Amino acid sequence: MSQSEIKIEISLGQDKIPESISWSADATTVLNKQQAKAMILSFWDGKDKTALRMDLWTKDMMVDEMADFFFQTMMTMADSYQRATNQHELVDDIKSFAKTFYNKFKHTQTKNHL
């Protein structure tokens, strides 16, 4: 059995807000630590039937970047759900919601900048 290790490093400021997030994985071709402004990590506890999650973002993460991050995350979650379940209708619903979410965000940004 082979193993792979993923390392996540979070640097916190005095206010306990993340100042930097970096990650590395030993089973990739990327040699250096990768920087990130945000992360969402989820685990499924099969025994308790609960999702355990950790979501962090740095103080440098802009609101428009957060909207992009959530949109892309929802779209890739839909793709993962498609591969796992082959439930086309539900996947279409997830993607439709993600697009509606993103369009509403863009609309509020445009409205706020007028």
Residue, then its C-alpha position, 0 to 999 in steps of 0.5 A: m500500500s502506498q501513502s501520500e502526505i499533504k501538508i497545510e501550514i497556516s500562519l496566524g496573526q496576533d488576532k488569530i486571523p490567518e495571514s498566510i496559507s500554504w500547502s504541499a503534497d509529496a505525490t505531485t510534481v510541484l516541488n515548492k510550497q503553494q500559497a493560497k488565500a483560502m481553503i475549504l477542507s471537508f471530511w466525511d465521518g462514516k460512523d457518525k454520518t457527519a461532515l467535518r469541515m474547516d474553512l479558512w481565508t486570509k485577510d488579503m482575500m477580497v470579496d470578489e475572489m471569495a465569490d469566484f472561489f465559492f463558484q468554482t468550488m460548487m462547480t467542482m463539487a458538482d463534477s465530483y458528485q457526477r462522477a460518484t453518483n451519475q445523478h445528472e439532474l441533481v448535478d444540473d441543479i447544483k451547477s444551476f445554483a452556482k451560476t445563479f449565485y455568481n450572477k447575483f454576486k456580479h449584479t450586486q457588485t455592479k449595483n454597488h459601484l454605480 
